[in-house]
Amino acid sequence: MIAIAALVAFIVVIIVWNAVVGRNIGEAMTLGFLAICIFAVFVGGTAETSVPAMIRTSITDALTEEIMFAALAFVFVSYALEHTPVLAKLVDLLNSLLGRFRGGHLYTTTVAGAIFGAIAHIGAAITAAVGSITIPWMKKAGVKPEIAATVASGLAGFGVSFPFSGTMFILVGGLVAQGAMESDEIVKPLFFAGLWALAYRLIIAFWIVRKYKIPVVPAAERLPVRTSLTKGWTTVLLAVPIAVPLLISFGPLATVLGEFTGVSSELAPGRELADGTVLDPTPYAMSDVISLLTWIPVLMIVCVLFLGRKSLPKSASGWWKLVQGSAPSFGVIGITIFAAFSASNLLGEMGLATELESLLALLAVPKWLMAIAIGAIIILIAVPLTASATMAAIGPVAVMTMASTGIPVPVAAAAALIFASTEGASPPSGAPIYVAAGIAEVDPGKTFIPLLKYYCVPLLGVGTLIALQILPV
């Protein structure tokens, strides 16, 4: 059970270095990987592969993962979007449409958080970007400051609830390294899991509106729909970079395109290429030739640069300054994902999957109890750690543990990410809590109970229902 011991050491090092010592997750992940390397020496190599070769292969495989590119590309998308007025226009548009309903402030805040979260994926940034606009607006409408801060803090989870967050890439990288699933299998279940998380937050918004008697947004504080559409209709284009690759990869349109291009034709497989390679006799699908992890971030970068072109730098020096500003985020996320992949690869080489299978065979608990137990563990670990650190530490193990009870791996992965999405609203250490409290000018402690009551505990239920496939994804 040396591989399991290495996994435990990996988790302990991350928690101690990140939560106790207070250093960043990139450093913690690197030290965790080095701890696994020490255990690998005790395992020893095989007749075919030495220990140094195992470590080298783990590192080189991590460097060539497609997910590395996608994760870093979305870091740039998030950073660029924060430096454009696109979000403000989106809030104005949503306010015009939803502000006419009682409590429209909360509905606008929630939907804006979901849209921005699906693009930005950084909890504190989501709360800061949306909250800086909507918290003063909610307070002006008579919403209690602690409730306004609670709702804004609850938005942070959207960064993990939708594809394609760094947390998702960290989790999927570990599962792909174990051969448990393909990288694009998470996209559909996580997208629908994110919609369930949005539906839940809208229900909570409805409850808060009734409980605190929040009024309609005054007509003077919302633009006419025609005006907001004229100024902000282009923000709708943010959906295009996601929708287009999905539509041509899955569904009826993908079927038509596959037949038209010959990709999914029975004639294509089995052909001999110029170099003598014979194509796989199994027919391809469009999803085999179009990489969502490549094209969605590429198209998203193009879209954000187009929408924010008037606010972005016009000179080379300005662009250099913008890129310099994003460098810290690139460094931390890049190192974190690289170390996570390397650790997962090395643990796989050490036989972690086999050891876990033998250990899980000793457990015999119902599927529903396993889902609740895993969810509670993830939520508790996410209190001192970020969602990324939590998934790096126990994500793949948590998913495979749920999968051992018959839950499909992609569904279990989506549920695990919903559990981890509570990190932004987990008192007392969630950074978005203090960001929102600062904007609302309220004691953060006043948000702790509402956050637990409205977000942390209920999202355990949402994630469990997703894992049990009662909420279909």
N, C-alpha and C positions, 0 to 999 in steps of 0.2 A: 504493500500500500504506500510505496514511496511517492508515487505520482499524486495521490490524495494529500499526503503530508506536504508536498510541494505546493499544492493548491491552497492549503490552509495557511502556509507561510506567506504565500503571495497575497492573500486577503489581509492577513495581520499586518504585513509591511505597509500596504496601501492605507489601511485605516489609521495606523499609528503615525505614519509620516504626513498624511494629509489632514487628519482630524485632530491628532494630539500635538504633533510638532507644528502644524500649521503651514506646511509647505505646499506648493501647488501639485496638482494631480499628475502632471508630466513627470516631475521628479519621483513621486511615489510609484508610478507605474514602472519607471526605469529600474528603481531599486527592487521592486517586486519581481521583475524579469531576472535580475541578477540573482535573486534568492532562488529562483527556479533553476538557474544554471548551476548553482552549488549542489542542489539536489540531483541534478542530472549526472553529476560526477559520480554520485553514489550508485545510481542506477547502472551506469556504465553503458558502453556502446554495444553494438551487435557485431556479428561477423562481417556484415556489409558496411556498417556505418559506425564511425568513432564518435565520441562525445563532441569534440570540436566540430566535426562535420554536421552533427545534429543541430548544434547551436547556429552554425553558419547557414544551414538550409532554412532554419526557422526565421532568421533575419532576412535573408534574400527573398524568401516567399512573401514576407510581410511588405517588403519594399515594392514588390511588383503587383500587389493587390489593387484591383480597380477601385475598390472602396476608398483607398487613400486619396486618389484624385478627387472623387466625388465629395468626400468630407471637406477637403481643403477648398474646393470650389464653392461650396455652400458657406464657408466662413467668409469668403470674399463677398458673396451675394448679400449676406446679412450686414456686413460692414458698409458696403456701398449703399444699401437701402436706408440705413440710418442717417446717411448724409444727403438724402434727397427729401423733397416734400411729398413724396408719393403716399406715405402713410397718412399725413394730415388730410389729403384729398380723399383718401379712402374713408376716413372717419366722417368727414363732411357728407359724403355720399350715403353712408350707412345711417347717419343721423337723419337725413332727409327722408329715408325710407322707413326707419324704425322709430324715430323720435315722436311720431304722431300717436304711438301707442303709450299707454300708461307705463311708466318706468322705462321708457325708451333709452334713457341714459345707460342702464345696465345691459340691455340687449345689444346696443351699439358697441359698448365696451367689450362684451363677450365675443361677438362675431368678429370685431376688428382684431381682438387678441388671437382668435383661431386662424384668421387669414395671415396675420403677421407671423404667428408662431409656425405656420406651415412653411414659411419662407426663411425666417430668421433662426429659429430653433435654439436660441439662447435665452433661458428663463428670465434672468435679470434684465436683459435687453428688451424682452417683450413687455415686461411690467413697466420698465422705465419709458419706453417709446410710446406705448398706448396710454399708460397711467398718467404721464405728464400732460397729456391732452384731456383725458376724460375724468381724472380724479377731481381737479378743480371744478370742472363742469358739473360732476355729480354733487359735490359739496354745495355749490351754488344753488342746486335744485332742492337742497334740504336733506340730502342723504347724509347720515352720520359719518364723520371722518373715518371711524374704525371700520364701518361697513364698506365704504368706498375703497379703503386700503385692502380690505379682505378680498373684495371682488377682483381688484387689480392683481393682488398676489396670486389668486387662483388662476390667472391667465398663464402664469409661467409654465404650467404643465403642458400647455399646447406645444411647446418647443420639442417635447419628447413624444407627444401623442400622435404626431403625423410624420410620414416620411419627409425628408431624408436628414434626420438629425445626426450629429456626431455620435450621440448615444446609441442610435440605431446601428450605425456603422460598426461601433465597437462590439455590440452584442452579436450582430450578424457575422462579423469577421471571425469571432470565436467559434460560432456554430458551423460556418463554412470550413474552417480549418479542421473541425472534427468530422466533416463529411455528413453532418446532420441535415443540411438543407443547402439549396442554391441561394445566392445573394438576392436575386430578384423575387424570390417567393414571399418575402416579407412585405412587399409593397402594397398589394391588395388588402391583406388582412389588417395591416397597420393603418391604412387609409380609412377603412370602415371603423376600426377601433377608435380612431380620432374623431370620426363623426359621432359615435356613441358618446364619447367624452364631451363633445360639443353639445349634444342633445341634453346630457345630464346638467351641464352648466347653465343651459337655458332654462331648464326646469328650476334649478336653484335660484336663478335670477327672477323667475316668475314668483317663487315663494317669498323671496326677499322684498320684492315690489309690494306684494300683498301685506306682508307682515309689518313693513315700515311705512306703508301708505305713500309710496313715492309717486309723484304726479307725472303727467304728460310733460314732455319737453315744450316749453313755451314756443309759440310760432316765431317769435322774434329771435330765438336762438338756433333756429334751423333754417337752412337755405331751402328755397323751393326745389322740388325734385329736378325740374328742368335745368335750373342753375347749377346744382351740384353735379348733374350728369354732364353738362357742358364743360365744367371745369375738371371733373374727375373720372369721366367715363374710361379714360385710358387705363385706370388702375385695374379694370376688369381683365386687361391683357396679362396680368400676373398669373392667371390660370392657364394661359396658353402653353407655356413651356412644360407644364405638367400634363395637361390634357392631350397634347398632340402625340408625344411618344407613347402614352398609354393607349390611345385610340388605335394607333397603327401597330401596336404590339399584341393587343388582346381584343376579342370581340369580333363582330361581323365585318367591320372595315378591315381588320387585320387578316381575316380569312380571304376577303376579296383581293387584297393586295398580295397576299401570299400566293394565290392561284395565278394572278396576273403576271407576277414576276418569276414564277416558277420555283420560289423558295419552298413552298409546301407541296410542290408537285411530286408525284411518284417518279417522274423522270429525272429529277435533280439528284436524289441520293443514288449512290452506286456509280456515279460518273468517275472516270479517271482523270485527274488533273495533269497539267503539263509536267509536274515533277514526279509523276507516278503514283501520287497519293489517291486512294480511292475513298470517295465520300461515304460517310456512314449510311448504311442501307435504310435507316429509319428516317422518314420524311422530317424535314425541318419545319419550324414554325417561325413566324415573324419575330417572336420574342427571343429566338435563338440568334438572330442576326442584328437586332437593334438593342443596344445596351441602355437600359433606363438609367443606370448609374453613371453613364457618360453623357448622354444627350440631355437629360433633364437639367443638370447643373449648367451645362454649356448654354442651352437655350435660356435658362433663367438669368445667367450673367448678361447675355445679349439683351434680354427684355428689360432688366433693371437699368442697364446703361442707356438704353433708348428712352425709357420713361423719365429717368432723372438727368438726362443730358444737359439741361439748362443749369442744373445746380452742381454738376461735376466739374472738375478742373478743366481749364482750357489750355494749359501749358504743360510741358514735360516736367517742370519742377513741381507743379501742383499735383500731378499724378504721382510723382515720386514721394511727395509728402503724404498723400493718401495711402499709398502702399506701405510706407513706413509705419503709419498709424495702425495698420492691420497686422503688422508683423508679430506682436505679442500673442494675438489670438491664433495665428498660424502656428507659432512655435509650440504653444501648450497643446493645442488639439492635435497637431501633427505628431508630436512625441507620444502623446497619450495613445492614439490609435496605432501607431507603429509598435509601441511596447505591448499593447494589448494583443495585436496579431502575433507578434513574436512569441509572447508567453503562451498563447493558445496553441500555436504550432508546436512549440517545444513540449508542452504538456501532452499533446497528442502523440508525439514521438516517444514519450515516456510511458505510454500505455494508460493514460487517464481514463479513456472511454471504457476499456476493459475492466479496470478497477471499480469504476462507478457502477457499471452494470452488475458486477458481483455484489456490491454493497446495496444497491437498490433492490436487488432480488430478495433481500431480507425484509424489506418493508412491504406491508400489505395493508394499505389504507385506502378508503374510497377516494374516487377522483375529486369530489367536491371538497373533501377535507384537505387533500394535498394542495389543491389550488389556493384555498384560504391560508393554509400554513405558509406556503411559499410567498404568497402576496404579503402576509404580515411581516415575514422576515425581510423581504425587499424594502418595504416601507420603513421598517425600523432602521435598517442599515442606511437608508437614504436620508435619515435625519442628520447624522453628522457628515455624511458624504454627499457629493453631487450625484445626479442620476448617472452621469458618465462613469464616475468612479465606482458606483454600485454595480453597474452592468459589467464593468471591467473585472470587478472582483468576483462576483457570484453569478452574473447573468447567464452564461452558457450552462453552468451547473444547475441553476434554478429551472431553466427551460427544459433541460434533459430530464430533470426530476419529474416535472409535470408530464413530460412526454412519456415517461415510464408507466403512467397510469392510462395511457391510450389517447391523450390529447395530441393532435397533430402538432408537429414542431413549429410551423409558422404561426399557428394560432397561439401556442404557448408563448412564443416570442412576442407577439403583439400584446398579450395579456401582461407579460413581464414588464414591457415598456409602459403600459398604463399604470401598473403598480409604481414603477420608478418615477413616473411623472409627478408624483406627490412631493418630490424633493423641494420644489419651489415654495410649497405651502406647508412645509413640515416645521412647526416651531420646535425649538427656538432658533435653529441655525440656518434656515432658508434665507439666502441673500435677498430674493425678491420681496420678502416680508419687510425688510428694513428699507429697501428702495421705495416701496409703496407707502410705508409709514412716514418716511421723510417727505415725500410729495404731499401726503395728506396732513402733515404736521400733527401727528397723533402718536401716543405712546405705543410702540410695537406690541407690548404685552396685551393690549386690549384686543388685538386681532387673533391671539393664539386660540382661544376657545372657538370663535366662529370658524377659523380655518380648519380645526380638527373636525368640527361638527358638519361643515358644509362641503369640505373637499377631501381631506385625508381619509377619514373612515369610509365615506360613501364610495370613493374611488376604489377602495379595496373590494367593495361589492361589485362595481362595474367591471373591474378586471377579472373577478371570479366568474361572473356571468359570461364574459367573453371566452374565458378558458373553457368553460363547460359548454360553449357553443349555444347557450340560450339566447345570447345576443349574437346573431350571425355576423361573421366577418369573411 
